[in-house]
Amino acid sequence: MSNSPVKRVVVVPNKQGMHARPAEMFVRKAQQFQSKVSIVNDGFSVEAKSIMNLLMLGAAQGTQLTLEAEGSDAQEAIDALAEVIEKGFLEEDAVKEASKTNTASEQ
């Protein structure tokens, strides 16, 4: 396994952005990995295993975030954390919006 950094760009889909509940969900997932995980928003980078750090990003709907991980399980961490964001932190409005997008693209 390589220890080189892994990066992935995601967009916050839910209407309320990354508020306390989604930030807590993200941090809980990030803490499951050994890798160092960071989130970058507009050049501002924070350590992703702290809820306060995530809330400081002020990531509203449509915000483009870069996930970065470095360590033995970096790829797994990025994949899992990107999924949490891309699924809208499982908030109802984001799930509905993703469903509309998927349905429209299938037609």
MOWO-V683473 format. One record per pair of residues at least 4 apart in sequence whose C-alpha atoms are under 7 Angstrom apart, sorted by sequence separation. I is the first residue (numbers start at 1). GAP is how many residues later the second one is. D is the distance in Angstrom with one decimal. If there is no record, write none. Layout:
i	gap	d
I	GAP	D
I	GAP	D
This chain:
i	gap	d
18	4	5.6
19	4	6.0
20	4	6.0
21	4	6.3
22	4	6.1
23	4	6.1
24	4	6.1
25	4	6.4
26	4	6.1
27	4	6.1
28	4	6.9
40	4	5.4
41	4	6.5
50	4	6.5
51	4	6.2
52	4	6.3
53	4	6.9
59	4	5.6
70	4	5.2
73	4	6.1
74	4	6.2
75	4	6.1
76	4	6.1
77	4	6.0
78	4	5.8
79	4	6.2
80	4	6.5
81	4	6.5
82	4	5.9
83	4	5.9
84	4	6.6
85	4	5.5
90	4	6.9
91	4	6.2
92	4	6.2
93	4	6.2
94	4	6.0
95	4	6.1
96	4	6.3
97	4	6.2
98	4	6.1
99	4	6.0
100	4	6.0
101	4	6.2
102	4	6.2
103	4	6.6
12	5	6.2
18	5	5.8
40	5	4.2
48	5	6.9
69	5	5.0
84	5	5.3
90	5	6.2
39	6	5.6
40	6	6.5
47	6	6.6
48	6	6.5
88	6	4.9
38	7	6.5
39	7	5.5
46	7	5.8
87	7	6.9
88	7	6.4
38	8	5.5
39	8	6.6
87	8	6.4
38	9	4.5
39	9	5.9
69	9	6.5
37	10	6.1
38	10	4.8
37	11	5.4
67	11	6.6
41	16	6.6
30	18	6.8
31	18	5.9
30	19	5.8
27	21	6.4
27	22	4.9
27	23	6.2
41	23	6.8
27	24	6.1
41	24	5.1
40	25	5.7
41	25	6.7
39	26	6.5
40	26	5.0
24	27	5.9
39	27	5.6
40	27	6.5
23	28	5.8
39	28	4.7
38	29	6.0
39	29	6.2
38	30	5.1
23	31	6.2
37	31	5.7
38	31	6.3
23	32	6.8
37	32	4.3
36	33	5.5
37	33	6.7
35	34	6.1
36	34	5.3
20	35	6.9
35	35	5.3
36	35	6.4
19	36	6.5
35	36	4.2
18	37	7.0
34	37	6.9
35	37	6.3
35	38	5.8
34	39	6.6
35	39	5.5
33	40	6.6
18	41	5.4
17	42	5.6
18	42	6.3
17	43	4.0
16	44	6.4
17	44	4.6
33	44	6.1
16	45	6.4
15	46	5.2
14	47	5.5
30	47	6.9
12	48	6.8
13	48	5.4
12	49	5.1
13	49	6.0
12	50	5.2
11	51	5.6
12	51	5.4
30	51	6.8
11	52	5.5
12	52	6.6
29	52	6.8
11	53	4.4
10	54	5.8
11	54	6.1
9	55	6.8
10	55	5.4
26	55	6.8
9	56	5.7
10	56	6.3
9	57	4.4
8	58	5.6
9	58	6.2
26	58	6.8
7	59	6.6
8	59	5.2
7	60	5.5
8	60	6.7
7	61	4.5
6	62	5.6
7	62	6.6
5	63	6.7
6	63	5.3
5	64	5.6
6	64	6.3
5	65	4.5
4	66	6.1
3	67	6.0
22	67	5.5
3	68	4.9
6	68	6.2
3	69	5.6
6	69	6.2
2	70	6.7
8	70	7.0
1	71	6.3
10	72	6.5
12	73	6.2
13	73	6.7
12	74	6.9
14	74	5.2
13	75	5.4
10	76	6.9
12	76	6.8
14	77	7.0
15	78	6.9
14	79	6.3
14	80	4.5
13	81	5.9
